[in-house]
């Protein structure tokens, strides 16, 4: 990771979110789904970053991202996501040099089903603060759960992701 990557990580995160939305919208459009809504959360207090509706399915999506070369193997997920009607997590892996997206990691239930159809928050350990309090203790982060990379399914393409999100079959080329 270059110094620029760490200094501008928030900007890069937003750029990756926009690229992801653009790629998903392009795929959906070319697949005949032109009536798609995308909503962006102002804060992440409810456990999601985006809401996308397509094929009569509403998905509350928590986005995570990391470079292909990153060593991170866990993601922190807000418990509120389990309360959404069809919440899911998409971990976007990207090439640090080209900013090409993929492969992806997916954690979610079938289209139209909540995360509780797959798991419960109590199935995962509680996250801890990375910095200690005034006593040097790293306390629990209330309502945040840790999911390891092994709990995510690997997804290679936007087409596969659209199928997982909305039950949309791969378009014919």
Secondary structure as UniProt FT lines:
FT   HELIX           3..7
FT   HELIX           9..30
FT   TURN            31..32
FT   STRAND          37..40
FT   TURN            45..46
FT   STRAND          50..54
FT   TURN            55..56
FT   STRAND          57..67
FT   TURN            68..69
FT   STRAND          74..78
FT   HELIX           79..83
FT   TURN            85..86
FT   STRAND          87..94
FT   TURN            96..98
FT   STRAND          101..108
FT   TURN            111..112
FT   HELIX           115..117
FT   HELIX           121..123
FT   STRAND          126..128
FT   TURN            134..135
FT   STRAND          140..148
FT   HELIX           149..151
FT   STRAND          153..155
FT   HELIX           158..166
//
